[in-house]
Amino acid sequence: MRNPKRIPLVLKHINWEQYFNYLGFSEINVNNLQLDTIESCWKTNPDFRLTQVLMGLGIVYNKPGAWFKVEEEDYLINIQKINQDILKIDEIE
């Protein structure tokens, strides 16, 4: 099971425009995102990947490709290039 403590860290550090472009959803207007709704849904389903939450909320649609299996921590570290120490969820109380 994925650690639910990762959720606020991911939501705080993700660059939404870059993330949607990476997934192939460049048409999404990031200014219209309801982050409270995303966070609430994700906390209710903490084992979901962010892509699953976004699809469940109807923000993105199902299309062929591996985009659905993108792990948000891997994306932040390997694509967005944030320092992996930021995501050390074991240290969060």
Secondary structure, 3 states (H helix, E strand, C coil): CCCCCHHHHHHHHCCHHHHHHHHCCCCCCHHHCCHHHHHHHHHHCCCCCHHHHHHHCCCCCCCCCHHHHCCHHHHHHHHCCCCHHHHCHHHCC
